[in-house]
Amino acid sequence: MYEPNLGSQDSMAEFAMGPGATANGATGNLNFRLPLFSSKGVGFATSFALLHNSLEADWGVMSNGWSHNYSLHIIDGATGGTNNQDSITVAFADGSKAIYRYSSTYGYLVADGEYGVFSKLERLSSSSSAEWVYSGYRLTTKYGVQYDFREDGKLETITDVNSNTMDFHYAGDSGYRARSGRSRTRRRTWAGRRPAG
């Protein structure tokens, strides 16, 4: 049986297994989070953590069951836009997946109720004459954080409610580098003053 939601499911069946680790007594799933670093201050605060999900069979960017907190991606069902059969799967960093279907009531894709995800997913402008080929996707959380994805489903940009952004640049099929915040260039002299002109 295919179970698309391998992340945290039933909080009553979860037991602490040590710092950053929980086990699900019903499924036997072990989730582990290892924070590596975080930044604070004005602008986009970033943190990077390794995640392990023992029931995740996919080999992601690192190893079987291992990922990190920025390894989100989209799997488009290629069923066409704006019809009730349209479905897109969002794979979250913790290994959980949510299937989004087009809602004619809202005019965008919403997650099926069983997943408990209250975000909206939109297809961005069409890049082809075929109606199911799009240039990207935008996932907006209930807190207003926007995740923009490229047409191949890879995460491209995260934008918070204050318009701070984090961009992701990929190097082939393997790693990527992230840049956050707004670029600001300031020139200073050795005395700490701005140079004239």
WOCORSUL-V142565 format. One record per run of one state. SS is the DSSP state (h for helix, s for strand, l for the rest). FROM is the first residue (numbers start at 1). TO is the last residue. If there is no record, write none. Layout:
SS/FROM/TO + SS/FROM/TO
This chain:
l/1/4 + s/5/5 + l/6/10 + h/11/13 + s/14/18 + l/19/20 + s/21/24 + l/25/29 + s/30/38 + l/39/46 + s/47/53 + l/54/58 + s/59/59 + l/60/62 + s/63/64 + l/65/65 + s/66/68 + l/69/72 + s/73/76 + l/77/86 + s/87/91 + l/92/95 + s/96/103 + l/104/107 + s/108/111 + l/112/112 + h/113/115 + l/116/119 + s/120/123 + l/124/125 + s/126/126 + l/127/133 + s/134/134 + l/135/135 + s/136/140 + l/141/145 + s/146/150 + l/151/153 + s/154/159 + l/160/164 + s/165/170 + l/171/175 + s/176/180 + l/181/197
